[in-house]
Amino acid sequence: MRYKPGHKAKIHNTIVSDASHRFRSEGVGGPGVASLMRDAGLTHGGFYKHFRNKNELLVEAAAEAFRDMGARLLHVAEQAPPVEPWKAIVTEYLSPDHCEHPGAGCPLAALAPELARMNRSLKMRLSAGMRAYKDTLVPLMPGGNARERERAFFLIFSTMIGSIEIARMIPDPAAREQLLRNTRSFLLGSF
């Protein structure tokens, strides 16, 4: 059967997009190749026409997740007053919506412990997406120069990532919101 030009690329992108959401929602070990392919309307064997293995898919899916979240945070920053884009980023990141929907959120808040356990070679491949994410957001951070903005990025994001991870473990919605509110208040008052 002949397919239209671009069909394989479209299917490839569908698989990567679905995997990006599912890895963040279910963890790296959650979705199997068979279920990802079934969701794309393909057979398990078709996977190998697109990827050598699941790790190759993970690298592409993580890069897409970093691009998606970076674009989301960049968008809210662009809507903020010119001197405070980082505050809009903090508010969006520490929102109940981000906390409650890991599949559409930051891959670090969803997957950092799992990614930290990957082998060195895979970590190196995954780090390209992380660097691009950081490079997109560092210019929006508080600070008088590039070095101060990068320092602020790591302090702010480390705090936010940890807060989201802990909040996601708290079953009580009011307690979860209180944690997010306290972290927002702390960060917004710290820089």
C-alpha positions as a LaTeX table, in Angstrom:
\begin{tabular}{lrrr}
\hline
Residue & $x$ (\AA) & $y$ (\AA) & $z$ (\AA) \\
\hline
Met1 & 0.00 & 0.00 & 0.00 \\
Arg2 & 1.34 & 3.44 & $-0.96$ \\
Tyr3 & 1.13 & 6.28 & 1.50 \\
Lys4 & 1.12 & 9.99 & 0.82 \\
Pro5 & 4.41 & 11.87 & 1.19 \\
Gly6 & 5.01 & 12.79 & 4.78 \\
His7 & 2.94 & 9.88 & 6.13 \\
Lys8 & 5.87 & 8.25 & 7.93 \\
Ala9 & 6.93 & 11.59 & 9.48 \\
Lys10 & 3.35 & 12.23 & 10.63 \\
Ile11 & 3.12 & 8.79 & 12.26 \\
His12 & 6.56 & 9.27 & 13.83 \\
Asn13 & 5.47 & 12.60 & 15.32 \\
Thr14 & 2.25 & 11.04 & 16.62 \\
Ile15 & 4.20 & 8.30 & 18.38 \\
Val16 & 6.65 & 10.80 & 19.90 \\
Ser17 & 3.86 & 13.13 & 21.05 \\
Asp18 & 1.87 & 10.32 & 22.65 \\
Ala19 & 5.00 & 8.92 & 24.30 \\
Ser20 & 5.93 & 12.38 & 25.58 \\
His21 & 2.59 & 12.68 & 27.40 \\
Arg22 & 2.49 & 9.07 & 28.55 \\
Phe23 & 6.05 & 8.99 & 29.90 \\
Arg24 & 5.29 & 12.10 & 31.96 \\
Ser25 & 1.97 & 10.66 & 33.16 \\
Glu26 & 2.97 & 7.05 & 33.75 \\
Gly27 & 6.76 & 7.15 & 34.12 \\
Val28 & 9.41 & 5.79 & 31.79 \\
Gly29 & 8.49 & 2.19 & 32.57 \\
Gly30 & 4.74 & 2.82 & 32.31 \\
Pro31 & 3.81 & 2.69 & 28.65 \\
Gly32 & 5.12 & $-0.29$ & 26.75 \\
Val33 & 6.02 & $-0.21$ & 23.09 \\
Ala34 & 2.97 & $-2.33$ & 22.22 \\
Ser35 & 0.51 & 0.06 & 23.90 \\
Leu36 & 2.17 & 3.14 & 22.40 \\
Met37 & 1.94 & 1.62 & 18.94 \\
Arg38 & $-1.62$ & 0.43 & 19.48 \\
Asp39 & $-2.60$ & 4.00 & 20.43 \\
Ala40 & $-1.05$ & 5.22 & 17.17 \\
Gly41 & $-3.04$ & 2.60 & 15.26 \\
Leu42 & 0.04 & 0.56 & 14.40 \\
Thr43 & 1.46 & $-2.83$ & 15.19 \\
His44 & 4.27 & $-3.46$ & 17.64 \\
Gly45 & 6.56 & $-4.43$ & 14.76 \\
Gly46 & 6.02 & $-1.04$ & 13.11 \\
Phe47 & 7.85 & 0.59 & 16.01 \\
Tyr48 & 11.20 & $-0.49$ & 14.59 \\
Lys49 & 10.58 & 1.39 & 11.36 \\
His50 & 10.73 & 4.56 & 13.45 \\
Phe51 & 13.08 & 3.81 & 16.38 \\
Arg52 & 15.92 & 1.43 & 17.15 \\
Asn53 & 14.66 & 0.92 & 20.70 \\
Lys54 & 12.55 & 2.45 & 23.48 \\
Asn55 & 15.46 & 4.61 & 24.69 \\
Glu56 & 15.63 & 6.33 & 21.31 \\
Leu57 & 11.91 & 7.10 & 21.63 \\
Leu58 & 12.48 & 8.33 & 25.19 \\
Val59 & 15.14 & 10.81 & 24.03 \\
Glu60 & 12.83 & 12.24 & 21.35 \\
Ala61 & 9.80 & 12.26 & 23.67 \\
Ala62 & 11.75 & 14.03 & 26.44 \\
Ala63 & 13.05 & 16.63 & 23.98 \\
Glu64 & 9.47 & 17.28 & 22.87 \\
Ala65 & 8.35 & 17.56 & 26.49 \\
Phe66 & 11.07 & 20.13 & 27.19 \\
Arg67 & 10.09 & 22.10 & 24.06 \\
Asp68 & 6.39 & 22.01 & 24.99 \\
Met69 & 6.92 & 23.14 & 28.57 \\
Gly70 & 9.49 & 25.74 & 27.52 \\
Ala71 & 7.01 & 27.17 & 25.00 \\
Arg72 & 4.24 & 27.19 & 27.64 \\
Leu73 & 6.42 & 29.08 & 30.12 \\
Leu74 & 7.76 & 31.41 & 27.44 \\
His75 & 4.18 & 32.26 & 26.44 \\
Val76 & 3.16 & 33.22 & 29.99 \\
Ala77 & 6.39 & 35.23 & 30.38 \\
Glu78 & 5.64 & 37.17 & 27.19 \\
Gln79 & 2.22 & 38.12 & 28.61 \\
Ala80 & 3.77 & 39.46 & 31.84 \\
Pro81 & 5.01 & 42.98 & 32.54 \\
Pro82 & 8.50 & 43.42 & 30.99 \\
Val83 & 10.40 & 43.51 & 34.28 \\
Glu84 & 8.74 & 40.43 & 35.79 \\
Pro85 & 8.54 & 37.56 & 33.30 \\
Trp86 & 10.13 & 35.17 & 35.79 \\
Lys87 & 7.28 & 35.81 & 38.25 \\
Ala88 & 4.75 & 34.70 & 35.63 \\
Ile89 & 6.84 & 31.56 & 35.08 \\
Val90 & 6.87 & 30.78 & 38.81 \\
Thr91 & 3.12 & 31.35 & 39.08 \\
Glu92 & 2.37 & 29.11 & 36.08 \\
Tyr93 & 4.78 & 26.37 & 37.09 \\
Leu94 & 3.46 & 26.21 & 40.65 \\
Ser95 & $-0.17$ & 26.23 & 39.56 \\
Pro96 & $-2.68$ & 23.53 & 40.53 \\
Asp97 & $-3.17$ & 22.85 & 36.80 \\
His98 & 0.50 & 21.99 & 36.29 \\
Cys99 & 0.52 & 19.91 & 39.46 \\
Glu100 & $-2.57$ & 17.93 & 38.50 \\
His101 & $-1.60$ & 17.26 & 34.87 \\
Pro102 & 1.92 & 15.81 & 34.75 \\
Gly103 & 1.36 & 14.51 & 31.21 \\
Ala104 & 1.33 & 18.08 & 29.91 \\
Gly105 & 3.89 & 19.47 & 32.35 \\
Cys106 & 7.57 & 19.73 & 33.03 \\
Pro107 & 9.42 & 16.49 & 32.31 \\
Leu108 & 11.81 & 17.17 & 35.19 \\
Ala109 & 8.99 & 17.34 & 37.74 \\
Ala110 & 7.53 & 14.15 & 36.28 \\
Leu111 & 10.64 & 12.10 & 35.51 \\
Ala112 & 13.76 & 13.46 & 37.25 \\
Pro113 & 14.30 & 10.51 & 39.63 \\
Glu114 & 13.90 & 8.01 & 36.78 \\
Leu115 & 16.11 & 9.98 & 34.40 \\
Ala116 & 18.78 & 10.24 & 37.10 \\
Arg117 & 19.00 & 6.43 & 37.16 \\
Met118 & 19.64 & 6.12 & 33.42 \\
Asn119 & 23.07 & 5.14 & 32.17 \\
Arg120 & 25.58 & 7.87 & 31.40 \\
Ser121 & 25.24 & 7.56 & 27.63 \\
Leu122 & 21.47 & 7.98 & 27.76 \\
Lys123 & 21.77 & 10.89 & 30.22 \\
Met124 & 24.09 & 12.63 & 27.75 \\
Arg125 & 21.51 & 12.26 & 24.99 \\
Leu126 & 18.68 & 13.47 & 27.25 \\
Ser127 & 20.70 & 16.48 & 28.41 \\
Ala128 & 20.41 & 18.20 & 25.01 \\
Gly129 & 16.69 & 18.76 & 25.62 \\
Met130 & 17.37 & 19.98 & 29.16 \\
Arg131 & 20.00 & 22.45 & 27.94 \\
Ala132 & 17.63 & 23.86 & 25.32 \\
Tyr133 & 14.93 & 24.22 & 28.01 \\
Lys134 & 17.36 & 26.05 & 30.30 \\
Asp135 & 18.68 & 28.24 & 27.49 \\
Thr136 & 15.12 & 29.29 & 26.60 \\
Leu137 & 14.28 & 30.31 & 30.16 \\
Val138 & 17.53 & 31.68 & 31.65 \\
Pro139 & 17.20 & 35.07 & 29.89 \\
Leu140 & 13.86 & 35.57 & 31.66 \\
Met141 & 15.21 & 34.97 & 35.15 \\
Pro142 & 16.04 & 37.72 & 37.64 \\
Gly143 & 19.61 & 38.94 & 37.78 \\
Gly144 & 21.89 & 41.68 & 36.58 \\
Asn145 & 23.93 & 39.52 & 34.20 \\
Ala146 & 23.92 & 36.11 & 32.50 \\
Arg147 & 25.71 & 34.39 & 35.37 \\
Glu148 & 23.23 & 35.69 & 37.98 \\
Arg149 & 20.26 & 34.72 & 35.76 \\
Glu150 & 21.61 & 31.18 & 35.34 \\
Arg151 & 22.16 & 30.89 & 39.09 \\
Ala152 & 18.58 & 32.12 & 39.67 \\
Phe153 & 17.27 & 29.62 & 37.11 \\
Phe154 & 18.81 & 26.68 & 38.95 \\
Leu155 & 17.65 & 27.89 & 42.36 \\
Ile156 & 14.12 & 28.68 & 41.21 \\
Phe157 & 13.62 & 25.55 & 39.11 \\
Ser158 & 15.15 & 23.19 & 41.67 \\
Thr159 & 12.74 & 24.57 & 44.25 \\
Met160 & 9.74 & 24.40 & 41.92 \\
Ile161 & 10.52 & 20.89 & 40.68 \\
Gly162 & 10.82 & 19.57 & 44.24 \\
Ser163 & 7.65 & 21.34 & 45.30 \\
Ile164 & 5.63 & 19.91 & 42.40 \\
Glu165 & 7.00 & 16.40 & 43.05 \\
Ile166 & 6.04 & 16.58 & 46.72 \\
Ala167 & 2.67 & 18.20 & 46.01 \\
Arg168 & 1.80 & 15.38 & 43.61 \\
Met169 & 2.30 & 12.92 & 46.47 \\
Ile170 & $-0.15$ & 14.72 & 48.77 \\
Pro171 & $-3.68$ & 13.30 & 48.46 \\
Asp172 & $-5.44$ & 16.25 & 50.12 \\
Pro173 & $-6.13$ & 18.99 & 47.51 \\
Ala174 & $-6.15$ & 21.77 & 50.13 \\
Ala175 & $-2.77$ & 20.70 & 51.54 \\
Arg176 & $-1.37$ & 20.35 & 48.02 \\
Glu177 & $-2.52$ & 23.88 & 47.12 \\
Gln178 & $-1.09$ & 25.24 & 50.38 \\
Leu179 & 2.34 & 23.78 & 49.54 \\
Leu180 & 2.23 & 25.32 & 46.08 \\
Arg181 & 1.06 & 28.67 & 47.47 \\
Asn182 & 3.84 & 28.69 & 50.10 \\
Thr183 & 6.50 & 27.89 & 47.52 \\
Arg184 & 5.18 & 30.60 & 45.15 \\
Ser185 & 5.20 & 33.13 & 47.97 \\
Phe186 & 8.73 & 32.16 & 49.03 \\
Leu187 & 10.18 & 32.36 & 45.52 \\
Leu188 & 8.39 & 35.55 & 44.53 \\
Gly189 & 9.70 & 37.23 & 47.68 \\
Ser190 & 13.26 & 35.90 & 47.39 \\
Phe191 & 14.62 & 37.63 & 44.27 \\
\hline
\end{tabular}
